[in-house]
Amino acid sequence: MAQTLRECLAEFVEKPPASIEFYIREPARYRAKLEKELQVTLRGFERVDGAKRVAEGHPVKSATQSEKVRTIEEIGDVLSYVELMKRVLKTDVSHICVFEEYCTTAKDFSLERICAYIRNVKEMARRFTFVGTDDFLLFGAEGFQVVRPITPAMKATTNVKRPVAFLISRAMMEKVVGSYEYLLRNKVVVAMDELLGLVLRAQKRWAVCAEEEFFNVEKSPA
């Protein structure tokens, strides 16, 4: 039975362990703590300079709210994820596990608990023909706007507020990047959590998450 997070996820997605990579957004305040608890090496990626991209002509008009414009922080946020995914898609990596910059483990976290949860999701998906759990699996978020109970231990959403930690497949990354580029051609944009929700709903997929989340995020220091 798998003992490390990499091995657990490899069993979950039925891919070789080397086909999964782990990333954390810089400045990654809790990188050392997370690496020790998860027993993985986290690769850093940076938030894109939203102000620079907007000055260069990146659209700010919201695709979902006609009177709204997206902030430079939101532009930098979505671009940091999209550009990471574009880089990964140039490799043969099948999945990435991504952590927010101020992500930290929740109270009572253990590697054994998260591995047991991942195995339970796989069994649930098999028993109930729940499609797409290996395309997008959510480990923590700041909030949920649409929630569907599945079992006492897990829930599902198509509308997540600021994902903190998640697993995403190559196929889903292609859809996220493609959806962003479609909006860009139409000179509109959405925040990253909205983009994920749009893709999930378009694919008729639910993002599964534990009822008691494994990760949370502390606010950036002033």
N, C-alpha and C positions, 0 to 999 in steps of 0.2 A: 504493500500500500504506500502511496506517495507520502513523503515526509516534508518536503519543502513546498513553498508556494508555487514555484516554477513547475514542479512535478505534478502538483494538484491540478494546476491549470492545463498542463499538457494532457493529463488524463481526461479532463473535462472537455477539451476541444478535439481530443483524439489526434494530436499532432506531436512531433518530436519536441522535447523541451527546448532545444535550441531555436525553434521557430517562434518563440515568444520573447519579447523584449519588454523592459520595464523603464518607464520614464517619469521624471518629476520636473515640474516647472520651477525654474530658478526665481528667487534666491534659495529655495529649498531649506528652510530654517531647520526642519527636523529630519534632514536626509540621513544622518548617521544613526539616529534612533530607529527610523523606519527600516533602513538596511539591516540593522541588527535583528529587529523583531521579525522581518519578513524573510531574512536570509537570502536576499537578492542584491545585486548591484543596480542602482538607479542611475540612468543616464539623464543628464540635465537638458532642458530646452527652455528658451527664453521667451518672454512676452514680446511680441512685435511692437515697435514704436507706432502706436495708432495715430499720433499727431502728424508724424512724418508721412504716413500713407495717405491720410486725409488731405494733407497739403499737396500731395502728388496727384490727387484726383479720385481717391477711393470714395465711393458713395457712402452717404450717411443716412439716407432716407430709409425708414423702416419698411420692410416688405409686408408686415402684418398689421401695422397701425399707420394709416395714411398721414396723420398729422405729426407723427413722432419722428425724431431723428436720433440716431444712435450716438453715444458718447465716444470720444477717442479711446477711452479705456475699453469699451465694449468692442470696438474695431480691433484694437490690439489683441484682445482676448481671443476673438474668433480666428483671427489670422494666425495666432501662435499655434492653435490646434490644427488648423487647415494646413499650414506649412509643415508642421511635424508629420502629419499624415501623408502629405505629398512625398516627403523624403523617405518615409517608411515604404511607401508603395513602389519605390524604385529598387527595393531589395526583395528578397524572397521570404521575408518575415510574414507569418500568417496572422499573428495577433500582437497587440501591444496592451500593456496594463499601465494606465496613466494616473498620476497623483497630482493634486493641486499643490501650489507652492507652500502653503501653510498647513498642509495635511498632517494629521497626527492620529495615532491609534486611539480608539475610544476606550473607555474604562472597561476593565476585565478582558481586553483583547488577548487572544492567544493564537498562535499559528495553527494549533490543533482545531480550534473552533472554526476558523475561517475555512480550513480544508474540509472539515466535516460539512459545513454549509454548502461548499461548492459541490461536493458529492451528492448532497441532498437535492440541490437544484437539478443536477443531471438526472437523478432518479425520478424527480417530479416531472421533468420534461418528457422522459420516456413513458411514464405511466399515463400521463394525461395528454400526450401528443402536443405539448406546448412548444411551438416553433420559435426558433431564433434566440434561445438563451445563450448559445455559443457565439452569436454575433455581437451581442451587447449585454454585459452583465454589470450591474451597478452595485458598488460596495458602500457608497455613502454619498449624501447630498445635503445641501442646506435646507431643502424643502421639497415637497411634492404637491402639485396642484391637482393631479388626477391620479387616484389610487384605486387599485383593484385587489382586494384580499385574495390570496391563493391558499395558504395554509397558515396556521398560527405562527409559523416561523418566517414566512416570507410574503411579500406584497409585490405588486407590479404597477408601473406607471408609464404613461406616454408623454408626460409633461413634467419634467424635473427642473427644479431651480438650482442652478450652480452645482453640477456634479463635482464631487470631491475626489472620488477614486472609481475607476471603471475599467473593464476589459472590453476591447473592441476588435472585431475581426477585420481582415483585409477587405472582404466584400462590403462590410458596413462603412469602412473608411472611404472606399471608392464612392459610395452613395453620399456620404457627407461632403466630400470634396466636390463631387458632381453637382450637388444641390447648391453649394455655395457659389460655384462658378456660373450656374444657371441664373441665380439671383444677381450676381455681379454683372452679367450681360444685360440684365434688365435695370441696372443702375440702382439696385436696392440691396439691403443687407439685413440680417437678423443677428441677435446675440447668440452665443454658442449654445446655450441651453435650449433656446428656441429652435436652432438648427437641428439639434439632436431630436427634439420632439417632432419636427416636421418630417424627418427621415423615418422615425419610428412609426408614425401614423401612416405615412405613404406606403410603408412596407407591411402595414397591419401587424406590427410587432409590439410587444410589451417589454420594457426594461425591468427585469426582476431584481429585487433588492431585499436584503434581510430586514425583518421587522425591527430588530435591534441592530443598528448599523455598526460596522466594524471601524469606520473612520469618520472623523469630523475635521473641521478646519477652524483654526484660530484666526482672528482678524489680524491683518498686517499691522505691525507696530507703527505707531505714529512717528 
